[in-house]
Amino acid sequence: MLFFPRSFSGQVEPEKMRSVKVGVKRLIILSHCSSAVSFQLFIMALSFAFFSKAMTGTYMKSSITQIERRFELSSTHVGLIDGSFEMGNLLFLAVVSHFGAKLHRPRLIAAGCTLMAIGALLTGLTHFLMGRYQYDSVVQVFHNESVNYMACVDPMMEPEVRTETSEEGNTAACVRDSGSSMWVYVFLGNALRGIGESPVTPLGISYIDDFAKAENSPFYIACLQTITLLGPMFGFLLGSFCAKLYVDIGYVDVESVTITSKDSRWVGAWWLGFLVCSGLLLTSSIPFWFLPRSLLIQGDNPPRSFLPSLKRLVGTPAYFLLLCGSILRFNSLIGLITFKAKYLEQQFGQSASRANFLIGVLNLPAVALGIFLGGLLMKRYKLSVVSGAQLSFATSFMAYLLLLLQFGTKCDNIPVAGLTVAYNGTRRIQQSGSLFSDCNMDCMCSTEEWDPVCADSGITYISPCMAGCIRSSGYGKNSMFHNCSCVDMSYPAGSSSSVKLGQCPHAKDCTRSFKSYMAVSVLSSFISSLGATPGYMVIIRCIAPELKSLALGVEALVSRTLGGIPAPVYFGALIDSTCLKWAVRKCGGRGACRIYDSDMYRIIFLGLITGLSGSSYIFIIAVIILLRRQFKKPTVDPKQQHSLKGIELRAPETSLQVRSSSSKTAKEEDASKSTGEVLTPHKVQATCTDGPGSSNPVTVESASGINESTKTELETTLS
């Protein structure tokens, strides 16, 4: 309670009263300034959180191949791990969105970012809970050139010793291989990251929508989306850097590693990127702990009931059809993003590092530029809903046609003896599909090995034993194998029968095909993203304005449920069907795929993408037809329009103080006579809106005696 000093007359002193008023005004100004500063800090913190979570999610997809090889998993299992993020996210998304608005939203976002950091940290720490990465190679135990390894051993030479050593080695390796079940921790870490992400987007957007002016909310949200686009680019670049480093860097001598980054057994330092992302996510959570629960409301945003709004939304035919099309396109997009880097590795022989780098520096900037220019086109030409839908369809269909051209940019299968070609070099392989031939039948080779060697003829053999080699020289990456009996079958007599360690590269014309593929891919990404912003605006404008937020939330929820979870799984399962040679774990069971059928991989991968995208156009065309009917301009009969010109427009006197010539006072008539003014008809033109997207000019006759201010007032009222 305030006690005001009073004078002897019992009244408040004027000076003290003025000082109190000034103090109150200062408190109001300070509260407004504090609220504005807190809101700006919230926008900056949320932008960094969006960037960090987008970067982490993209890095996960860029590390799919490394995780697959490290844990000896199939593409189906890796797709399941990738989908665990959506599972965790959707599990708590509805609960957080409903109850989160009643709690301290900034602190809930901070807790979500912290949980995402813990999930990324758990994923990265899985590497340290396992042993060293061991890959099968016949030369990894030799360290000097004096050792001569006989790959093809006569079965009559000490078979007991050879078998006993093999069994002992397999028993020890089986104990070490038990760590491959640690992929469950990667699954849990990714799901935990999805749970942590659930409050960030809905509560962050609702916080902006509640405490920003209605006309400023779209601008703030657009800024968030623009900054978020930088996250995937940095995620792929980080994935490219980590894929170059050997998985056990710092613990093993890199010079002793006999495989290169292009080898199907190579595993990069996938864990390193998750530790970096964990640090970024933890840093992004710090500002939210100190932000206020609520701010001064800058605009009037009335609450709305949920179930009636949802019923109205689903009952809108245009929105429902758009939702169906979005599900199909989202399935196609998720499959493309998840396995595109792997496609570049298998189809064109690129390393994982180079594939991620090219996607990060070529495709994603083209997408960002296309989204920006698409928004600029919408603003520059003020496109209507129908025009926006047509632009989105046109750009998407052009990109679809370019996507069809990628079927022609291909590389042939690498010649692998017993898999893609026969041992004599012909393209027709044996009917039985056996890896053995007359040249290696007596070598006691194991079909489970994958230690490829390359002959000068360009044919790859899955191991020196399968090549029939009986002598070796060199060590490490420089190992050479000589006197290989199977090489003599496919090479002219008198030529070298030696092979070198490593898989043979693709043919020279494959480089030209790869450049063509990347050019078409970048151009397709740019053209497709031109229609992203118009398509986004169609979703908003085809429904009632008060349903915008709900429409975007339902679209994201349904797309991620029916696209984000199943797409990586069935894409991976179909990709697995093209595998030609599976690795075998030490304890038995199928491991990761070593080589795929390039032709079948291309047909299935691109066929799925084009099939899903092509099916979505059925719904998009139906949406355009509905929107044309909904926003169709009403046609006016010429005779009717001519008759409208003779109609006298009378405005209510309460809204416009218009005085007609029939109600003139005597004083006005005298003034008119004295000035010699003659009342002649005068045309006033205004624009009346008949419906959405239509405007018809109406010409009205009035007296010229109406002054200019009244005419302006009339035109304003009509418009």
N, C-alpha and C positions, 0 to 999 in steps of 0.2 A: 504494500500500500504506500502510495506516494503522499508525502506531507508537504504542501506548498506553503511557503512563508506568506503570512497575511499582514496587511497593514492594520492600523488601529481601527479602520472602518470595517474590517472583516473581509475585505476583498483581496484576491490574489494580486501580488505586485506585477505590473505589466512587464518589467524587465525579466523577472524570473519565469513568467509564463512564456515569453518569447524564447528564452533559452531552452525550456523544456520542449517546445515545438521544434526547435532547430535540432535538438538531440534526437527526437523521434524520427525526424526526416533523415538524419544521418544514419540511424540504425536501419531504416528501410533501404536506403541507398546501399549500405554495406551488405545487407542481406541479399539484395539483388546482385551485387557484384560478386559476392561469394558464391551464389548459386550459378552465375554464369561461368565463373572460373572452374567450379567443380564439374559443370557439364562439359566444358572443353577438355578438362583432364580425363573425364570418362570417355569421350570420343577418341582421344589419343590412345588411352590404355586399351580400349576395345579394338581399335585398329591393329595395334601390335599383337593382341591376343588372336585376332582373326588371321593375321599373317603367320604367326607361329603355328597355329593348328593346321592351316593349309599346307605349310611347309612340311610339317611332320607327316601328314597324311600322304603327301606326294612322295616323300622319301620312302615311306613304307612300300609303295607301289614300285618304286625304282629298285628296291632291294629284294623283290620277289624271287628273282633267279638265284641270288646269293643264298637266301634262306632255303630255297628248294634243294640246292646242292649241299649246303652245310648239314642239313638234317636228313638228307636222303629221302626226300618226299616227292610225290607226284604233283602234277599241276592241279589236280583236283583238291588235294589236301592244302596246297598253298592258297588256292582260291577260297577254301573254307576259312583259313587263317585271316585272309584279307577281309572276308565278310564278317568276321567277329567284331570288327569296329561298329558296323551298322547294327549288329545284334545288341551290343551293349548300349548303343545310343538310343535305339528305339525302345529298349526295355524301360528306361527311365524318362524318356522324352515327354510323354503325356503327363506323368506325375509331376515332373518339375515345372512344366508349362502351366499346369493348373494351380499348384500350390505355391510356386515360386514368387508370383506377383504379390502374395500376402506377406512375404518374408523380406529380409534384407537382400535385395537383388545383387548389389555389387559384391557382397561377401559370398553369396552363392556362386557368382561367376569366379571369384578368387579361389573358392574351394574346387570348382570344376577345373580350372587351369592347373591347380596343384595336383589334382587327381590325374590329369593328363600327363603331367610331368612324371608322376610315379609310374604310370603305365609305360611310358617310353623308357624310363630308367629300368624297369623290370625286363622289358624286351632286350635292352642292350646288355644288362648284367647276365643274361642267360649264357652269353659267350664265356664268361669267366667261371661259370658253374660246370662247364664241360672241359674235356681234355683237349689236347692239341689236335688239330685237323690232320687226319691221315688219309692220303689218297693212294690208290694202288699204282705202283710203278716198279718195274724190275730193276731200275737203276738208282733208286733213292738211297740204297745202302752202300753204294760204292763211292769212294772219295779220292781214288787215284787211278791213273791210267794203267797200272800194272795188273789190275784185275781183269780177267777175261771171262765174260758171262756167256754161257752156252744156252741160248734161249730154247733151241730145239734139242732136247735130250733124248738119247736112245733109251727106250724103256728097259733094255737089258743092263743098263748101267746104274747100279745101286738103287733100285726102286724102293727098297725098304727105308733107306735113309731119307729119300726125297719125300715119301709119304708121311713119315713120322714128323719131319720138320714142318710140313704143311699143316698137319693136324695141330701141332703145338702152336704154330703161328695163328691158326684160325681160332683156337681156344682163347688165346690171349687177346686177340683182336675183338672177339665177341664180348669180352668183359668191357673193353674200352667202348665198344659200339653201343652199349646199353645207354649211353648218354644221348643217343639220338631221340629218345622219348622226351627230351627237354623242350621239344617244339611246343609242348602244351603250355609252357610258361610264356612263349611268344604269343600264343593264342590268348592267354589270360591277360597279358600286358596290353595287347591290342584292344581287347574287349574293355579293359579298364580305361583305356584312353577314350573309347567311345562313350562310356558312362560319364567321364569327366567333361566331354564336349557337349552333353545334352543341355546344361543350363546356359551355356555361353551365347548361342545364337538367339534362342527365343527370348530370354530375359534381357539380353543386350538390346535387341531390336525394340522390345516393349518398353524398356527404360527410355530409349530415345523418343519413341512415339508418345509416351506419357508426359515428358518434361520438355519437349521441343514444340515450337509452333507447328501447326498442321502443314503450313506451306514449306517449312524447312526440313521436315522429316525425310522426304524423298532425297533431298540433297545430301544429308548426313549418311543415309543408307547407301547412296551411290558412291560416296567417298570410301565407305567401308568395303564395298565390292571391288572398287578399283585397287585399293591397297592389298586386298586379299589375292588379287591376280598375281601379285609379285611372289606370293608364297610358293606356288607350284614351280615357278621358274628356278628359285633358289633351292627347292627340294630336289629337283632333277640334277642341278649342278653339284649339290652336295653328294648325291648318289653317284655321280660320275667320278668325283674325287675319291670317295671311299672305295669304289669298285677297283680302282687302280692299285690300292694297297692290299698286300696279302693279309689274309684273315688273322694270322698269328704274328703280325708285325710287332717287333720289339721282343719277341720271345724266340724266334728262329732266325737263322741266317738266311736272308733272302736269296743269296747266291746259291744256296744249296737246294732251292726249289727248282725242280726240273720241268715245271709246266709254266705256260705263259697265260696272259689274261684272256687269250682267245680259246684256250682249252676248255672243254666242257666240264672239266674237274676243278677249274679255278674258282676259288671263293674269295671275294674281297672282304675288306674290313667293314662288314655290314653293321656291326655293333657300334662302331664309332659315331656314325651319324645319329643314332638314337640317343646317345649321351649328349651330343650337341643340342639336339631338339629338346631334350629334357631340360637342359639349362635355360633355353629360350622360354619354354612354357612356364617354368618356375619364376623366371624374371617377370613375365607378363602378368603374373598373379599378384605381385606386390602392390601396385597402386590401388587395386580394388578393395583391399583391406581398410584403406583410409578414406574412402569416399562415403558420402552420406547416404542414408537409406532413401531419402526423397529430396526433391528440389522444389523450387517455386514453379508451379505449372505455368507455362508460357502460352498455352492455348486451351481451348475447351474440347476435351476428348471424352464424350459421354460413354459410359459402359454399355455393353451389349450382351444380351443373353446368347448362350452358346448353341443349344440344340435347335432353336428356331432358325438361327443364322446358318447352321450347318445344313438344315433341311432346304432352305432357300438356295444355298450354294450348289448342293448336289442336284437340285431340281432345275438348274440352269443348263439347257442342252449344250450350248456352245462350250461352257466350262467343262462339262463331263467328257465331251469328245476331245477337248484339248488335253485333259488328264490322261485319257487312254493313249493318245499319241505321245505324250511326254513319257509314259512308262516304257513304251517300246524304244524310244530314242535314248532314254537313260540307260536301258539295258545295253544298247549298242555302244554308248559312250563309255560305260564302266568296263565293258570287255575290251574295248580298244585301249583305254588308258592302262589297264592292268597288265596286258600282255603285249603291248606294242614293242617295248624294249626287247622282250624275248623274241618277238617276230623278227626284229632286225638282226638279232644274233644268229638265229637259226637259218633264216632265208638268205641273208647277205654276208654271213660270216663276220659280223662286227663284234667287237668286244662289248661287254656290258657297260664299261666306262664310256666308250665312244657313243653307244646308243643313247644312254641317258643324257650325255652332253649335247648331242644333236637335237634331241627333243626339247631340252631346256633352252637352247639358244636360237632355235629356228621355229619350231611349232608354236610354243607358248607366246613369244612376242607377236607372232602373226595373229594369234587368237586375241590378244589384248588390243592390238591395233584395230582389228575388225570390230570388236565390241564398241570401242570408242567411236569409230567412224559410223557405225550403225546408229548410235545415239545421236550423233551429229546430224545424220540424215533425217532422223525423226524430228529434231528441233528445227532444222533449216527449212524443210518443206512442210512442217506441221501436218504430218500424215495422220489420217483418221484411223479408226480401228480396222476398217476393211483394208485400207491401203497398207497398214502395218502388217496385217496377216498375209497379204499378197506378197509383200517384200520378203517376209520371213520364209514363205514357201518357195519363192523364186530363188533366193540365195541358197536355201537348203537343197533344193533340187539340182541346182548347178554343181554344188559340192558333191552331191550324190553321183552325178554323171562322171565327175572327175575321179571319184572313188572307184568306179567301174574300170577306169583305165589302169588301176593298180594291179588288176589281174594279169595284165600283160607285162608288167615289170617284175621279172622273176630271175632266179638263178637255178640252174640244174642241181640235182643232188650231187654231193661230193662222191666220187667213185670210191666205194668201200668194198673191198673184196668180201664176197659172201653175203653182203647186205643189199647194196644197190647195183653191183656189177658182179660178174663171175670172175673167177681167179685168172682166167685168160684175158680179161679186160673187156669182154663183150657186155653189152647192156642187159642181156637176158641172164638172170640169175638162175640158180638151180631150183628145180621144182620143189624139192624138200625144204629149201631155205636153210640148209645146213651151213655152218661156218667152216666145216672141214672140207678138204680136198685131198687129192692124191699126194700133193706136195707136202702136206703137214699131217697126214694121217698117223704117222709113227712118232710124233713129237710130244705126245702126252700133254697137249695144250688144254687149258681150261677155257671154256666158253664164257665164263663169268668175268674174265679179265677185260679191262679196257685201258690199254696203254698204247695208243695208236702210234704207228710209224709210217713214214711217207717215203715212197720210192720215186725215182727220177721220172717214172712214167706218169706220175700224177695219181696213182692208185694208193689209197690208204689201207693199211692192214690193222686190225684191231689190237694186235700185240706183236712183238718180235717173234714170239713162238709161232703164231699163226702165219707169219711170213716165212717160216722155215729157216730162220737164221741160226747159225751154229757158232758164230764168233762175233766178238764186240771189241770196240776200242773207244778211248775217250771216257769222260765221266760227266755227270751232271747233264746240263742242257746240251752239251756238245757230244753226247754219246752217239756212236754209229754202230750199226750191226751189218755184218758181212756174210757172204756165202749163203744168201737167202734163196732157198730152192723155189719158193712160190713166185719170187720176182722174175726168175728166168722164164716162167711160163708166159708172162705178158710182155716181155721185153725182147728186142732182137738179140740174136746170139752174139756173143762177144762183148756185150755192153755190161755196165756195172750191175752187180746183183746186190748192192748195198742199200740200206735204208737209213734214214735219220729219224731221230726222235721227234714226235709231234705229228699232228694231223696235217694233211696237205691242204693248201689254201684253195679258195674258189678260183675258177677260171678268170682270165683278164676281162672278159666281156661282162662279168658280174659287177665290176666297178661301175661300168656305164649304166647298167640297170639300176644299181643302187642310187646313183645320182638322179636318174629319172624318177625313181620312186619318191625320193625326198622332195624333189621339186613339185611333183603332183600333190604330195602330202601337205606341204606348206601352203600351196595355193588353195587346196581344198579346205584347210583349216581356216584360212583367212576369209574365204567367201562364205563359208558356213557361219562363222561368227558375226558376219555383217547383219545377219537376221536374228541374232540372239536378243538384242535390246528391243527391236520391234516385237518379237515373239513374247518377250517378257511383259511388254506393255499391253499386248492383246489380252493376256490373262487378267490384268488389272482392269482394263476398260470394258471387257465383255460382261462384267457383273456390276452389281450395285456398289457405289463407292464405299459404303460402310462395311462391305465384305472383303475388302482388299487384303487385309492382314490375314484373315482366316483362309482365304483362297490360296495365298502363297504358302502358308503353313501346311495346309492339307496336301497341296501339290508336292511339297518337299517330303512330307511324311510317306505318302503313298509311293512316290517314285523310289525312295530309298528302301522301302519295305519290299517292293516287288521288283526292284532293279539292283539296288546296292548289295543285297544279300545273295540272291540266286545267280546273278550274272557271272561273277568270278568262278562259281562252282561248275556250272555247266559249260562255260567256255573252257575251263581247265580240263574237264572230263573229255570233251571232244578233241582237245589238243593232245591229250594222252593217247587217244586212239591212233594217232599218226606216228607214235614212237616205234623205231626200228630196233633199238638196243637199250635194254634197261640195265642199270647197275644192280648188283646183288649185294645185300648187306652181309656183314661177317657172320651174323647170327641167322642168316636166311631171310627170305622176304625180299620184295622188290624195292629198289631204291629210286634214285632220280634217273631220268632219261638221259642217255648220252648222245643220241643222234636221232633226228626226226626225218620223216619223209617230207622233203621240202615242198613237193608239189601238193601233196595232200594237206599239209599244214597251211599252205597259202589258200587253197580252195575252201577249207573249213573255216579258217579265221576270217578271211575277207567275205566269204559267203554268209557267215553269221551276221557280220556287221551290216552288209548291204541288205540282207533279208529283213532284219529288224528295222532298219531305217526306211526301207521301201514300204514296209507294212504301215508305218506311221503316217505316210502320206494319204492313206485312205481317210483317216480321221481329220487330217489337216484340211483336205479338200472339202469335206463335209462341214467343217467349221467356217470356211470361207463362204460357202453357200448360205449357211444360217446367218452369218453376219451381214451378208448383202441384203437378205430379206429383212433383218431386224433394223438395219440402218438405211433402208432404201428411201430415196427422196420421193415424196409424193408428187405425182404429176398433176398439173393444173391445166384445165381446158382453156384454150385461147379465148373463147367467148366469155368464160367465167372471169378470166383475168381482165378482159376489156371492161366488163361490167363493174369490176372492183374499183376502177379508176373514178367512176362517177359517184361512189359512195362517200358521203360526208362523214369524216371521222370526228366524233365528239368525245372529248376527254372529260372525266368527272371534275367538277369545279373544286372538289376537296383536295385533289392531288395536284391539279394545275389550275392556277387562277387565270383561266383563259376567258376573255370577254369577247363574245361573238358580236357581230354587227347588228343582230336583231335586238340585243339587250343594251345597246349603247345609251348612255344618259344624254340628256339635252346638252349638257356642257361639252361632251365629247363631240356631238354633232356640230355644235357651233365652232369648236376648235377645228373640226375638219373643214368646215366651210371657209373659215378664215384663212386657212393655209392652202385651200384649193386642192386638197388631197382627194383623189378618186379611188374608191375601193374596187380593185380588180382582182380577179381570181389569181391565186399564187399556189404553185405546186410545192409541197413539202414531201420529201422522200425519206423513208425510214425502212429499217429491216426488221421483219418479224420472223421469229424462229418457229417453224411448224413442227419440228421434231428433231430427234438426234441426227446430227450431221447434215441438216438442211436449213437453208435460209433463203427466203423469197422477198425481194424488194416490193414494197407497197407504196404507191403514189397516191397522195391525199390532196384534195383541193381545199384551200382555206382562203381567208381574206388577206390581202397584202398589208392590211393595216396592223396585223399582229407584229409586234416588235421582235427584234432579233433574239432577245433573251428568252421570250416565250417560245419561239420556234426551236431554239436549242433545247429548252426544257422538254418540249413535246417529242423531239427526236430521241432524247435520252430515255424518256419513259417507254417509247415504242421499242427501242432496241433492247 
